[in-house]
Amino acid sequence: KNQTLLTKKKNKILRIHQDLVVKTKSHQKLVLGSGGKTLERIRSTAVRDLEDAFGCVVDLNMNVRVSKLNQDVTLETDIEGAKT
């Protein structure tokens, strides 16, 4: 189940909560990168693109987890959106 939650507030902040579901723990490690740097680079690039597209401040929260279909254990990592 992959879900995106979009909330646009009156003060023009778009908050997005996105799950990135991968098949294996090794895929999760690749997406996260060393110290979460790869995921942060993905997130920051996406924030810039979304802000250009929607014309407002974007707060993007991304979770990377292993699919329950392939793993019994679900792992999650939260990267909080940048505060502007």
C-alpha positions as CSV (number, residue, x, y, z in Angstrom):
1,K,0.0,0.0,0.0
2,N,1.6,3.2,-1.1
3,Q,0.0,6.4,0.0
4,T,0.6,10.0,-0.5
5,L,-1.0,12.5,1.8
6,L,-1.2,16.1,0.5
7,T,-2.3,19.0,2.7
8,K,-2.3,22.6,1.5
9,K,-2.8,25.0,4.4
10,K,-4.1,28.6,4.2
11,N,-0.5,30.0,4.6
12,K,0.4,28.1,1.4
13,I,2.5,25.3,2.8
14,L,2.1,22.0,1.1
15,R,2.8,19.1,3.4
16,I,3.4,15.7,1.7
17,H,3.9,12.4,3.5
18,Q,5.2,9.7,1.1
19,D,6.1,6.1,1.7
20,L,8.9,4.7,-0.5
21,V,8.4,0.9,-0.5
22,V,11.3,-1.3,-1.5
23,K,11.6,-5.1,-1.9
24,T,14.6,-5.8,0.3
25,K,16.7,-4.4,3.1
26,S,19.6,-4.0,0.7
27,H,17.4,-1.8,-1.6
28,Q,16.5,0.2,1.5
29,K,20.1,0.8,2.2
30,L,20.7,1.9,-1.3
31,V,17.9,4.4,-1.2
32,L,19.0,5.8,2.2
33,G,22.7,6.0,1.3
34,S,25.4,6.7,3.9
35,G,23.8,8.5,6.8
36,G,20.6,9.1,4.8
37,K,22.5,11.4,2.4
38,T,21.0,9.8,-0.8
39,L,17.5,10.0,0.5
40,E,18.0,13.6,1.6
41,R,19.4,14.5,-1.9
42,I,16.2,12.9,-3.5
43,R,14.0,14.8,-1.0
44,S,15.7,18.2,-1.6
45,T,15.5,17.8,-5.4
46,A,11.8,16.8,-5.2
47,V,11.1,19.8,-2.9
48,R,12.6,22.2,-5.3
49,D,10.6,20.7,-8.2
50,L,7.4,20.6,-6.3
51,E,7.8,24.2,-5.1
52,D,8.3,25.3,-8.7
53,A,5.2,23.3,-9.8
54,F,2.8,24.4,-7.0
55,G,4.2,27.9,-6.3
56,C,4.3,27.4,-2.6
57,V,6.5,26.2,0.2
58,V,6.7,22.3,0.4
59,D,7.3,20.2,3.5
60,L,8.1,16.7,2.2
61,N,8.3,13.8,4.6
62,M,9.6,10.6,3.1
63,N,9.6,7.1,4.7
64,V,11.6,4.2,3.3
65,R,10.3,0.8,4.3
66,V,10.7,-2.8,3.2
67,S,7.6,-4.3,1.6
68,K,5.7,-6.6,4.0
69,L,5.1,-8.9,1.0
70,N,8.8,-9.7,0.9
71,Q,9.9,-9.2,4.5
72,D,8.3,-10.0,7.9
73,V,9.9,-6.9,9.4
74,T,9.1,-3.3,8.3
75,L,11.9,-0.8,8.6
76,E,11.1,2.9,8.5
77,T,13.3,6.0,8.3
78,D,12.0,9.5,8.6
79,I,13.5,12.5,7.0
80,E,11.8,15.7,8.2
81,G,11.1,18.4,5.7
82,A,13.2,21.5,5.8
83,K,11.9,24.3,8.0
84,T,11.7,27.6,6.1
